């Protein structure tokens, strides 16, 4: 049996996911800055996770706020 989710609930779930991804992104950025050259493997892992969470946040943001990043790209050109 599958649950039916209305558009409002779907939007709330996407916003919660975006908030969670933002929190993870900030945590990994902090770790990435703190590790530095002391542990190159940990620094590389943290950097990769930062890139991954940046992507997740950007995708969720585009779903929640369509066209926002297109405007940023145009103004940055």
Order of alpha helices (4+ residues) and beta strands (2+ residues): alpha-alpha-alpha
